[in-house]
Amino acid sequence: MKDLKISKKKPSFPITKKLHSYLSEYKRNIRIPVFYEDLLRFQGSVTVYDKNDEDTLWIRVYYNEFEREDIDLSLKKVYTNLHSDGNEKTIPFLNIDAIDYCTFGNSKPFRVKVRNILNDNYTYFYVKKADASRVYGLELEHMLSPYNLNFLVYKDTLIEEHIAGIPGDEFIKNMLPNCNNSEKSQIAKEFVKFNERCMIRLLGDMRSYNYVIVPTHDFDHVVYKIRAIDFDQQCFEGKFNIYRPQFFKENLKMVELVSEKFQKESIDQYKLEERSIVAKRLISYHDRIEELLDCMSEDTISLKAHINLLKSTIYDYTLDMKFKKSKNMGEILKNALDFVKRNYENVNTTGL
């Protein structure tokens, strides 16, 4: 499998006024008491190791005692805004157990661990530098995937809820070999659908560490789902295969599993199923999707060379002249989604 090359450093694109207005309309844009830059003022740090004593590439950061109290209170307020209506009555029952900083990747996020001191339940959320690509990716995931997403944007700071699951690379290495034949077949099916969904909505760089496997225990078996967790590469790269997880060497074991379990007819069936589901979501979210795509079509979230390469490649696949006429990534995505919806409506109208 040929390794795909990703741009070494994707630039961060600012949130435009139009996108801010969209976010405000859908309650994503509210005032929060802490900014990403505030968390950068840490005084020291220690490396965070996993249970096998391997470096996680996260560091646990510490603040001086005068700032820590204010930062903790601000983060508790952020948590109440993210997970409820901002009611501060629960703040006395919350504790900020840890603030970790990731030194790997484009976004360099902070991960905040919040614990309820009454029952020791805890969860995480992330504080990141707001980037238009990521915001578009989060919104598209919310509308076009099976999963709702919770996030907030205030000026140049992005707050994201934690997406629980087993990191894909860890699952492939340590758990996939122990799955039974039925489970492997189900995982293969989910990978086909995940691959198709990423391609349709142009979500790139879904290497195994950028998605999680979510096991759910049904009454007689375990159901596995695949969820993206990194939306930095939404509509940026020019190479079409960047938007197809099957072409990353990190996913080779999943691709081999699909080849082992399915013939082409089954793969085509699952692709068609996923396209139909995405088309139904497009119809359900019609007005909101149109507003978001209008924002994207007036925004700059990629490079000219990438836009020209991608629209040319997709035209070769579809022979749809609308792609050749696309001026930016927003228009390319709009035409891609229209193409999926149009095919779905034609099939359901003609009965073919």
BALOBA-1460 file (C-alpha; in Angstrom, 3 decimals):
// residues 352
<rec num="1" residu="m" x="0.000" y="0.000" z="0.000"/>
<rec num="2" residu="k" x="1.466" y="3.337" z="-1.052"/>
<rec num="3" residu="d" x="1.737" y="5.819" z="1.814"/>
<rec num="4" residu="l" x="-0.259" y="9.000" z="1.265"/>
<rec num="5" residu="k" x="1.482" y="12.301" z="1.875"/>
<rec num="6" residu="i" x="-0.371" y="14.874" z="3.990"/>
<rec num="7" residu="s" x="0.590" y="18.534" z="3.985"/>
<rec num="8" residu="k" x="3.169" y="18.901" z="6.745"/>
<rec num="9" residu="k" x="1.522" y="21.941" z="8.314"/>
<rec num="10" residu="k" x="-2.039" y="22.883" z="7.506"/>
<rec num="11" residu="p" x="-2.586" y="26.595" z="8.137"/>
<rec num="12" residu="s" x="-5.216" y="27.621" z="10.659"/>
<rec num="13" residu="f" x="-8.096" y="29.477" z="9.013"/>
<rec num="14" residu="p" x="-9.923" y="32.160" z="11.041"/>
<rec num="15" residu="i" x="-13.659" y="32.059" z="11.761"/>
<rec num="16" residu="t" x="-15.388" y="34.537" z="9.441"/>
<rec num="17" residu="k" x="-18.200" y="36.877" z="10.502"/>
<rec num="18" residu="k" x="-20.643" y="34.835" z="8.436"/>
<rec num="19" residu="l" x="-19.593" y="31.605" z="10.122"/>
<rec num="20" residu="h" x="-19.825" y="33.289" z="13.533"/>
<rec num="21" residu="s" x="-23.403" y="34.315" z="12.662"/>
<rec num="22" residu="y" x="-24.227" y="30.752" z="11.667"/>
<rec num="23" residu="l" x="-22.779" y="29.418" z="14.923"/>
<rec num="24" residu="s" x="-24.750" y="31.962" z="16.933"/>
<rec num="25" residu="e" x="-27.981" y="30.984" z="15.183"/>
<rec num="26" residu="y" x="-27.502" y="27.352" z="16.199"/>
<rec num="27" residu="k" x="-26.298" y="28.102" z="19.757"/>
<rec num="28" residu="r" x="-22.706" y="27.100" z="19.104"/>
<rec num="29" residu="n" x="-21.276" y="30.567" z="19.707"/>
<rec num="30" residu="i" x="-21.608" y="31.734" z="23.310"/>
<rec num="31" residu="r" x="-19.432" y="33.769" z="25.663"/>
<rec num="32" residu="i" x="-17.049" y="31.649" z="27.721"/>
<rec num="33" residu="p" x="-14.752" y="32.820" z="30.544"/>
<rec num="34" residu="v" x="-11.448" y="31.358" z="29.348"/>
<rec num="35" residu="f" x="-9.421" y="31.473" z="26.123"/>
<rec num="36" residu="y" x="-6.964" y="29.024" z="24.619"/>
<rec num="37" residu="e" x="-4.139" y="31.525" z="25.231"/>
<rec num="38" residu="d" x="-4.974" y="31.639" z="28.950"/>
<rec num="39" residu="l" x="-4.112" y="27.953" z="29.279"/>
<rec num="40" residu="l" x="-0.743" y="28.474" z="27.584"/>
<rec num="41" residu="r" x="0.523" y="30.344" z="30.644"/>
<rec num="42" residu="f" x="1.472" y="27.171" z="32.496"/>
<rec num="43" residu="q" x="4.533" y="27.250" z="34.739"/>
<rec num="44" residu="g" x="5.666" y="23.632" z="34.436"/>
<rec num="45" residu="s" x="4.758" y="20.184" z="33.163"/>
<rec num="46" residu="v" x="5.410" y="16.445" z="33.465"/>
<rec num="47" residu="t" x="5.115" y="13.739" z="30.819"/>
<rec num="48" residu="v" x="1.927" y="11.652" z="30.825"/>
<rec num="49" residu="y" x="2.568" y="7.915" z="30.400"/>
<rec num="50" residu="d" x="0.014" y="5.221" z="29.594"/>
<rec num="51" residu="k" x="-0.540" y="2.014" z="31.591"/>
<rec num="52" residu="n" x="2.403" y="0.414" z="29.736"/>
<rec num="53" residu="d" x="4.723" y="3.298" z="30.686"/>
<rec num="54" residu="e" x="4.858" y="4.567" z="27.113"/>
<rec num="55" residu="d" x="4.908" y="8.292" z="26.335"/>
<rec num="56" residu="t" x="1.415" y="9.441" z="25.283"/>
<rec num="57" residu="l" x="2.758" y="12.686" z="23.738"/>
<rec num="58" residu="w" x="0.635" y="14.569" z="26.290"/>
<rec num="59" residu="i" x="2.133" y="16.595" z="29.146"/>
<rec num="60" residu="r" x="0.325" y="17.448" z="32.393"/>
<rec num="61" residu="v" x="0.629" y="21.185" z="32.968"/>
<rec num="62" residu="y" x="0.712" y="23.202" z="36.178"/>
<rec num="63" residu="y" x="-0.072" y="26.839" z="36.924"/>
<rec num="64" residu="n" x="1.006" y="29.105" z="39.750"/>
<rec num="65" residu="e" x="-1.348" y="29.061" z="42.700"/>
<rec num="66" residu="f" x="-2.771" y="32.520" z="41.961"/>
<rec num="67" residu="e" x="-3.816" y="31.643" z="38.415"/>
<rec num="68" residu="r" x="-4.879" y="28.059" z="39.072"/>
<rec num="69" residu="e" x="-7.905" y="29.051" z="41.134"/>
<rec num="70" residu="d" x="-9.247" y="31.365" z="38.413"/>
<rec num="71" residu="i" x="-8.498" y="28.854" z="35.635"/>
<rec num="72" residu="d" x="-10.225" y="26.023" z="37.521"/>
<rec num="73" residu="l" x="-13.352" y="28.119" z="38.100"/>
<rec num="74" residu="s" x="-13.420" y="29.238" z="34.449"/>
<rec num="75" residu="l" x="-13.082" y="25.647" z="33.208"/>
<rec num="76" residu="k" x="-15.911" y="24.529" z="35.481"/>
<rec num="77" residu="k" x="-18.110" y="27.251" z="33.970"/>
<rec num="78" residu="v" x="-17.145" y="26.068" z="30.490"/>
<rec num="79" residu="y" x="-18.163" y="22.529" z="31.453"/>
<rec num="80" residu="t" x="-21.610" y="23.689" z="32.631"/>
<rec num="81" residu="n" x="-22.115" y="25.599" z="29.364"/>
<rec num="82" residu="l" x="-21.045" y="22.620" z="27.274"/>
<rec num="83" residu="h" x="-23.096" y="19.973" z="29.058"/>
<rec num="84" residu="s" x="-26.090" y="21.887" z="30.413"/>
<rec num="85" residu="d" x="-27.632" y="25.367" z="30.383"/>
<rec num="86" residu="g" x="-24.738" y="27.082" z="32.141"/>
<rec num="87" residu="n" x="-26.389" y="26.835" z="35.557"/>
<rec num="88" residu="e" x="-23.611" y="27.325" z="38.102"/>
<rec num="89" residu="k" x="-25.319" y="25.526" z="41.005"/>
<rec num="90" residu="t" x="-23.313" y="22.381" z="40.210"/>
<rec num="91" residu="i" x="-19.915" y="24.118" z="40.275"/>
<rec num="92" residu="p" x="-19.227" y="23.342" z="43.982"/>
<rec num="93" residu="f" x="-19.507" y="19.640" z="43.114"/>
<rec num="94" residu="l" x="-16.992" y="19.762" z="40.271"/>
<rec num="95" residu="n" x="-13.234" y="19.379" z="40.427"/>
<rec num="96" residu="i" x="-10.644" y="19.935" z="37.696"/>
<rec num="97" residu="d" x="-8.474" y="16.869" z="38.197"/>
<rec num="98" residu="a" x="-5.984" y="17.507" z="35.392"/>
<rec num="99" residu="i" x="-5.134" y="19.768" z="32.471"/>
<rec num="100" residu="d" x="-3.041" y="18.069" z="29.775"/>
<rec num="101" residu="y" x="-1.423" y="19.633" z="26.715"/>
<rec num="102" residu="c" x="-0.730" y="17.730" z="23.498"/>
<rec num="103" residu="t" x="2.538" y="18.522" z="21.758"/>
<rec num="104" residu="f" x="1.656" y="16.409" z="18.686"/>
<rec num="105" residu="g" x="-0.378" y="17.470" z="15.645"/>
<rec num="106" residu="n" x="-1.736" y="20.717" z="14.269"/>
<rec num="107" residu="s" x="-4.227" y="21.797" z="16.915"/>
<rec num="108" residu="k" x="-2.073" y="21.372" z="20.083"/>
<rec num="109" residu="p" x="-5.160" y="20.971" z="22.283"/>
<rec num="110" residu="f" x="-5.626" y="21.084" z="26.029"/>
<rec num="111" residu="r" x="-7.526" y="18.153" z="27.540"/>
<rec num="112" residu="v" x="-9.412" y="18.951" z="30.718"/>
<rec num="113" residu="k" x="-10.511" y="16.206" z="33.134"/>
<rec num="114" residu="v" x="-13.605" y="17.179" z="35.149"/>
<rec num="115" residu="r" x="-14.762" y="15.025" z="38.060"/>
<rec num="116" residu="n" x="-17.989" y="15.102" z="40.069"/>
<rec num="117" residu="i" x="-16.786" y="14.895" z="43.675"/>
<rec num="118" residu="l" x="-20.119" y="13.439" z="44.866"/>
<rec num="119" residu="n" x="-19.815" y="10.208" z="42.884"/>
<rec num="120" residu="d" x="-16.355" y="10.245" z="41.241"/>
<rec num="121" residu="n" x="-17.783" y="10.173" z="37.717"/>
<rec num="122" residu="y" x="-15.536" y="12.082" z="35.340"/>
<rec num="123" residu="t" x="-15.370" y="13.195" z="31.744"/>
<rec num="124" residu="y" x="-13.104" y="15.224" z="29.478"/>
<rec num="125" residu="f" x="-13.393" y="18.185" z="27.177"/>
<rec num="126" residu="y" x="-10.860" y="19.898" z="24.922"/>
<rec num="127" residu="v" x="-9.811" y="23.522" z="24.536"/>
<rec num="128" residu="k" x="-8.359" y="24.320" z="21.119"/>
<rec num="129" residu="k" x="-7.488" y="27.224" z="18.887"/>
<rec num="130" residu="a" x="-10.560" y="27.803" z="16.737"/>
<rec num="131" residu="d" x="-9.974" y="26.841" z="13.104"/>
<rec num="132" residu="a" x="-12.644" y="27.181" z="10.406"/>
<rec num="133" residu="s" x="-11.766" y="23.784" z="8.865"/>
<rec num="134" residu="r" x="-12.336" y="22.038" z="12.173"/>
<rec num="135" residu="v" x="-15.597" y="23.890" z="12.848"/>
<rec num="136" residu="y" x="-16.961" y="22.949" z="9.420"/>
<rec num="137" residu="g" x="-15.865" y="19.365" z="10.065"/>
<rec num="138" residu="l" x="-17.607" y="19.240" z="13.441"/>
<rec num="139" residu="e" x="-20.850" y="20.642" z="12.036"/>
<rec num="140" residu="l" x="-20.837" y="18.252" z="9.080"/>
<rec num="141" residu="e" x="-20.165" y="15.325" z="11.403"/>
<rec num="142" residu="h" x="-23.088" y="16.420" z="13.577"/>
<rec num="143" residu="m" x="-25.467" y="16.503" z="10.610"/>
<rec num="144" residu="l" x="-24.225" y="13.789" z="8.252"/>
<rec num="145" residu="s" x="-22.964" y="11.057" z="10.582"/>
<rec num="146" residu="p" x="-25.015" y="8.913" z="12.981"/>
<rec num="147" residu="y" x="-23.587" y="10.904" z="15.905"/>
<rec num="148" residu="n" x="-24.435" y="14.264" z="17.444"/>
<rec num="149" residu="l" x="-21.555" y="16.483" z="18.506"/>
<rec num="150" residu="n" x="-21.363" y="19.071" z="21.230"/>
<rec num="151" residu="f" x="-18.984" y="22.016" z="20.852"/>
<rec num="152" residu="l" x="-18.759" y="25.766" z="21.502"/>
<rec num="153" residu="v" x="-16.883" y="28.587" z="19.800"/>
<rec num="154" residu="y" x="-16.053" y="31.953" z="21.331"/>
<rec num="155" residu="k" x="-13.863" y="34.326" z="19.319"/>
<rec num="156" residu="d" x="-10.687" y="32.285" z="18.593"/>
<rec num="157" residu="t" x="-11.281" y="29.492" z="21.126"/>
<rec num="158" residu="l" x="-12.985" y="26.164" z="20.432"/>
<rec num="159" residu="i" x="-14.395" y="23.875" z="23.130"/>
<rec num="160" residu="e" x="-15.038" y="20.253" z="22.099"/>
<rec num="161" residu="e" x="-16.640" y="17.449" z="24.051"/>
<rec num="162" residu="h" x="-14.713" y="14.201" z="24.393"/>
<rec num="163" residu="i" x="-15.656" y="11.387" z="21.995"/>
<rec num="164" residu="a" x="-15.370" y="8.141" z="23.925"/>
<rec num="165" residu="g" x="-14.039" y="4.994" z="22.295"/>
<rec num="166" residu="i" x="-11.004" y="2.791" z="21.746"/>
<rec num="167" residu="p" x="-8.362" y="4.500" z="19.555"/>
<rec num="168" residu="g" x="-8.342" y="2.791" z="16.166"/>
<rec num="169" residu="d" x="-4.628" y="1.999" z="16.189"/>
<rec num="170" residu="e" x="-4.874" y="0.429" z="19.645"/>
<rec num="171" residu="f" x="-7.952" y="-1.581" z="18.662"/>
<rec num="172" residu="i" x="-6.367" y="-2.877" z="15.444"/>
<rec num="173" residu="k" x="-3.184" y="-3.932" z="17.263"/>
<rec num="174" residu="n" x="-4.540" y="-5.367" z="20.513"/>
<rec num="175" residu="m" x="-8.220" y="-6.244" z="20.125"/>
<rec num="176" residu="l" x="-9.024" y="-7.010" z="16.486"/>
<rec num="177" residu="p" x="-7.023" y="-10.279" z="16.460"/>
<rec num="178" residu="n" x="-9.166" y="-11.571" z="19.352"/>
<rec num="179" residu="c" x="-12.531" y="-10.804" z="17.720"/>
<rec num="180" residu="n" x="-14.573" y="-13.749" z="16.481"/>
<rec num="181" residu="n" x="-15.568" y="-14.179" z="12.834"/>
<rec num="182" residu="s" x="-18.976" y="-12.539" z="13.279"/>
<rec num="183" residu="e" x="-17.441" y="-9.518" z="14.997"/>
<rec num="184" residu="k" x="-14.746" y="-9.184" z="12.323"/>
<rec num="185" residu="s" x="-17.410" y="-9.257" z="9.609"/>
<rec num="186" residu="q" x="-19.355" y="-6.531" z="11.373"/>
<rec num="187" residu="i" x="-16.230" y="-4.381" z="11.845"/>
<rec num="188" residu="a" x="-15.395" y="-4.795" z="8.155"/>
<rec num="189" residu="k" x="-18.898" y="-3.616" z="7.240"/>
<rec num="190" residu="e" x="-18.532" y="-0.561" z="9.480"/>
<rec num="191" residu="f" x="-15.173" y="0.291" z="7.918"/>
<rec num="192" residu="v" x="-16.692" y="0.197" z="4.415"/>
<rec num="193" residu="k" x="-19.446" y="2.571" z="5.561"/>
<rec num="194" residu="f" x="-17.016" y="4.827" z="7.430"/>
<rec num="195" residu="n" x="-14.768" y="4.992" z="4.369"/>
<rec num="196" residu="e" x="-17.711" y="5.963" z="2.165"/>
<rec num="197" residu="r" x="-19.000" y="8.588" z="4.597"/>
<rec num="198" residu="c" x="-15.590" y="10.287" z="4.878"/>
<rec num="199" residu="m" x="-15.224" y="10.366" z="1.098"/>
<rec num="200" residu="i" x="-18.696" y="11.837" z="0.518"/>
<rec num="201" residu="r" x="-18.259" y="14.703" z="2.970"/>
<rec num="202" residu="l" x="-14.531" y="15.215" z="2.225"/>
<rec num="203" residu="l" x="-13.153" y="14.510" z="5.694"/>
<rec num="204" residu="g" x="-9.470" y="13.770" z="5.291"/>
<rec num="205" residu="d" x="-6.653" y="12.075" z="7.188"/>
<rec num="206" residu="m" x="-8.623" y="9.294" z="8.859"/>
<rec num="207" residu="r" x="-5.564" y="7.306" z="9.834"/>
<rec num="208" residu="s" x="-6.209" y="4.778" z="12.590"/>
<rec num="209" residu="y" x="-5.319" y="7.170" z="15.421"/>
<rec num="210" residu="n" x="-7.846" y="9.758" z="14.170"/>
<rec num="211" residu="y" x="-10.909" y="7.591" z="14.752"/>
<rec num="212" residu="v" x="-12.187" y="5.409" z="17.582"/>
<rec num="213" residu="i" x="-13.972" y="2.069" z="17.722"/>
<rec num="214" residu="v" x="-17.056" y="2.178" z="19.948"/>
<rec num="215" residu="p" x="-18.264" y="-1.208" z="21.274"/>
<rec num="216" residu="t" x="-21.876" y="-1.412" z="22.455"/>
<rec num="217" residu="h" x="-23.134" y="-4.514" z="24.247"/>
<rec num="218" residu="d" x="-26.416" y="-5.755" z="22.822"/>
<rec num="219" residu="f" x="-28.314" y="-8.554" z="24.568"/>
<rec num="220" residu="d" x="-26.509" y="-11.360" z="22.710"/>
<rec num="221" residu="h" x="-23.474" y="-9.757" z="21.065"/>
<rec num="222" residu="v" x="-21.236" y="-6.681" z="20.837"/>
<rec num="223" residu="v" x="-21.945" y="-4.053" z="18.170"/>
<rec num="224" residu="y" x="-18.937" y="-2.066" z="16.906"/>
<rec num="225" residu="k" x="-19.150" y="1.423" z="15.400"/>
<rec num="226" residu="i" x="-16.440" y="3.714" z="14.006"/>
<rec num="227" residu="r" x="-16.356" y="7.433" z="14.886"/>
<rec num="228" residu="a" x="-14.042" y="10.150" z="13.629"/>
<rec num="229" residu="i" x="-12.406" y="12.184" z="16.389"/>
<rec num="230" residu="d" x="-10.219" y="14.639" z="14.444"/>
<rec num="231" residu="f" x="-11.763" y="17.138" z="12.023"/>
<rec num="232" residu="d" x="-8.709" y="19.230" z="11.202"/>
<rec num="233" residu="q" x="-8.543" y="17.973" z="7.602"/>
<rec num="234" residu="q" x="-12.030" y="18.933" z="6.450"/>
<rec num="235" residu="c" x="-11.891" y="20.035" z="2.790"/>
<rec num="236" residu="f" x="-8.216" y="21.028" z="2.736"/>
<rec num="237" residu="e" x="-6.124" y="18.505" z="0.808"/>
<rec num="238" residu="g" x="-6.116" y="18.266" z="-2.981"/>
<rec num="239" residu="k" x="-5.505" y="14.530" z="-3.315"/>
<rec num="240" residu="f" x="-8.858" y="12.738" z="-3.430"/>
<rec num="241" residu="n" x="-7.480" y="9.595" z="-1.754"/>
<rec num="242" residu="i" x="-6.706" y="11.618" z="1.395"/>
<rec num="243" residu="y" x="-10.489" y="11.543" z="1.964"/>
<rec num="244" residu="r" x="-10.626" y="7.739" z="1.669"/>
<rec num="245" residu="p" x="-9.396" y="5.949" z="4.828"/>
<rec num="246" residu="q" x="-8.760" y="2.747" z="2.850"/>
<rec num="247" residu="f" x="-5.626" y="4.261" z="1.289"/>
<rec num="248" residu="f" x="-3.697" y="4.899" z="4.514"/>
<rec num="249" residu="k" x="-1.141" y="2.273" z="5.455"/>
<rec num="250" residu="e" x="-2.260" y="2.604" z="9.094"/>
<rec num="251" residu="n" x="-5.605" y="1.089" z="8.021"/>
<rec num="252" residu="l" x="-4.113" y="-1.827" z="6.070"/>
<rec num="253" residu="k" x="-5.407" y="-4.440" z="8.538"/>
<rec num="254" residu="m" x="-8.946" y="-3.078" z="8.155"/>
<rec num="255" residu="v" x="-8.671" y="-3.123" z="4.366"/>
<rec num="256" residu="e" x="-7.399" y="-6.712" z="4.462"/>
<rec num="257" residu="l" x="-10.313" y="-7.621" z="6.727"/>
<rec num="258" residu="v" x="-12.805" y="-6.194" z="4.219"/>
<rec num="259" residu="s" x="-11.155" y="-8.143" z="1.379"/>
<rec num="260" residu="e" x="-11.209" y="-11.314" z="3.443"/>
<rec num="261" residu="k" x="-14.855" y="-11.041" z="4.492"/>
<rec num="262" residu="f" x="-16.661" y="-9.539" z="1.505"/>
<rec num="263" residu="q" x="-17.000" y="-9.899" z="-2.233"/>
<rec num="264" residu="k" x="-17.421" y="-6.826" z="-4.387"/>
<rec num="265" residu="e" x="-21.227" y="-7.148" z="-4.403"/>
<rec num="266" residu="s" x="-21.416" y="-6.871" z="-0.616"/>
<rec num="267" residu="i" x="-19.032" y="-3.920" z="-0.550"/>
<rec num="268" residu="d" x="-21.134" y="-2.123" z="-3.171"/>
<rec num="269" residu="q" x="-24.276" y="-2.860" z="-1.159"/>
<rec num="270" residu="y" x="-22.844" y="-1.286" z="2.017"/>
<rec num="271" residu="k" x="-21.581" y="1.730" z="0.074"/>
<rec num="272" residu="l" x="-25.051" y="2.228" z="-1.382"/>
<rec num="273" residu="e" x="-26.614" y="1.903" z="2.072"/>
<rec num="274" residu="e" x="-24.320" y="4.607" z="3.464"/>
<rec num="275" residu="r" x="-24.962" y="6.941" z="0.521"/>
<rec num="276" residu="s" x="-28.704" y="6.523" z="1.065"/>
<rec num="277" residu="i" x="-28.378" y="7.304" z="4.779"/>
<rec num="278" residu="v" x="-26.295" y="10.422" z="4.068"/>
<rec num="279" residu="a" x="-28.841" y="11.536" z="1.444"/>
<rec num="280" residu="k" x="-31.660" y="11.172" z="3.989"/>
<rec num="281" residu="r" x="-29.714" y="13.280" z="6.484"/>
<rec num="282" residu="l" x="-29.114" y="15.903" z="3.800"/>
<rec num="283" residu="i" x="-32.859" y="16.121" z="3.250"/>
<rec num="284" residu="s" x="-33.574" y="16.271" z="7.006"/>
<rec num="285" residu="y" x="-31.021" y="19.037" z="7.636"/>
<rec num="286" residu="h" x="-31.655" y="20.787" z="4.311"/>
<rec num="287" residu="d" x="-31.852" y="24.422" z="5.483"/>
<rec num="288" residu="r" x="-29.047" y="24.137" z="8.011"/>
<rec num="289" residu="i" x="-26.754" y="22.348" z="5.551"/>
<rec num="290" residu="e" x="-27.450" y="25.017" z="2.920"/>
<rec num="291" residu="e" x="-26.533" y="27.776" z="5.391"/>
<rec num="292" residu="l" x="-23.300" y="26.033" z="6.329"/>
<rec num="293" residu="l" x="-22.348" y="25.431" z="2.686"/>
<rec num="294" residu="d" x="-23.052" y="29.091" z="1.904"/>
<rec num="295" residu="c" x="-20.532" y="30.014" z="4.618"/>
<rec num="296" residu="m" x="-17.984" y="27.570" z="3.167"/>
<rec num="297" residu="s" x="-18.508" y="28.853" z="-0.371"/>
<rec num="298" residu="e" x="-17.549" y="32.371" z="0.728"/>
<rec num="299" residu="d" x="-14.657" y="31.187" z="2.896"/>
<rec num="300" residu="t" x="-11.010" y="30.326" z="2.290"/>
<rec num="301" residu="i" x="-10.170" y="26.961" z="3.849"/>
<rec num="302" residu="s" x="-7.664" y="25.543" z="1.361"/>
<rec num="303" residu="l" x="-5.017" y="26.429" z="-1.214"/>
<rec num="304" residu="k" x="-5.703" y="27.143" z="-4.880"/>
<rec num="305" residu="a" x="-3.543" y="24.231" z="-6.046"/>
<rec num="306" residu="h" x="-5.456" y="21.836" z="-3.780"/>
<rec num="307" residu="i" x="-8.808" y="23.100" z="-5.042"/>
<rec num="308" residu="n" x="-7.820" y="22.689" z="-8.696"/>
<rec num="309" residu="l" x="-6.454" y="19.177" z="-8.167"/>
<rec num="310" residu="l" x="-9.453" y="17.956" z="-6.178"/>
<rec num="311" residu="k" x="-12.153" y="19.304" z="-8.485"/>
<rec num="312" residu="s" x="-10.352" y="17.827" z="-11.494"/>
<rec num="313" residu="t" x="-10.040" y="14.400" z="-9.840"/>
<rec num="314" residu="i" x="-13.690" y="14.300" z="-8.743"/>
<rec num="315" residu="y" x="-14.768" y="15.335" z="-12.246"/>
<rec num="316" residu="d" x="-12.858" y="12.326" z="-13.610"/>
<rec num="317" residu="y" x="-14.876" y="10.099" z="-11.247"/>
<rec num="318" residu="t" x="-18.294" y="11.655" z="-11.883"/>
<rec num="319" residu="l" x="-18.065" y="13.439" z="-15.290"/>
<rec num="320" residu="d" x="-20.233" y="16.127" z="-13.669"/>
<rec num="321" residu="m" x="-19.306" y="19.537" z="-15.114"/>
<rec num="322" residu="k" x="-20.355" y="21.279" z="-11.889"/>
<rec num="323" residu="f" x="-17.128" y="20.100" z="-10.277"/>
<rec num="324" residu="k" x="-14.975" y="21.668" z="-13.002"/>
<rec num="325" residu="k" x="-16.756" y="24.973" z="-12.429"/>
<rec num="326" residu="s" x="-16.250" y="24.914" z="-8.646"/>
<rec num="327" residu="k" x="-14.286" y="27.931" z="-7.410"/>
<rec num="328" residu="n" x="-13.478" y="26.765" z="-3.880"/>
<rec num="329" residu="m" x="-13.752" y="23.864" z="-1.450"/>
<rec num="330" residu="g" x="-17.206" y="24.930" z="-0.299"/>
<rec num="331" residu="e" x="-18.551" y="24.659" z="-3.847"/>
<rec num="332" residu="i" x="-16.817" y="21.307" z="-4.393"/>
<rec num="333" residu="l" x="-18.444" y="19.892" z="-1.255"/>
<rec num="334" residu="k" x="-21.829" y="21.373" z="-2.152"/>
<rec num="335" residu="n" x="-21.675" y="19.732" z="-5.564"/>
<rec num="336" residu="a" x="-20.554" y="16.419" z="-4.026"/>
<rec num="337" residu="l" x="-23.476" y="16.386" z="-1.606"/>
<rec num="338" residu="d" x="-25.905" y="17.441" z="-4.349"/>
<rec num="339" residu="f" x="-24.591" y="14.586" z="-6.484"/>
<rec num="340" residu="v" x="-25.313" y="12.057" z="-3.708"/>
<rec num="341" residu="k" x="-28.761" y="13.477" z="-2.979"/>
<rec num="342" residu="r" x="-29.678" y="13.692" z="-6.664"/>
<rec num="343" residu="n" x="-28.775" y="10.040" z="-7.272"/>
<rec num="344" residu="y" x="-30.770" y="8.975" z="-4.226"/>
<rec num="345" residu="e" x="-33.846" y="10.940" z="-5.329"/>
<rec num="346" residu="n" x="-33.606" y="9.621" z="-8.902"/>
<rec num="347" residu="v" x="-33.479" y="6.011" z="-7.719"/>
<rec num="348" residu="n" x="-36.389" y="6.489" z="-5.341"/>
<rec num="349" residu="t" x="-38.452" y="8.333" z="-7.951"/>
<rec num="350" residu="t" x="-37.902" y="5.936" z="-10.841"/>
<rec num="351" residu="g" x="-37.710" y="2.762" z="-8.751"/>
<rec num="352" residu="l" x="-34.483" y="1.743" z="-10.499"/>
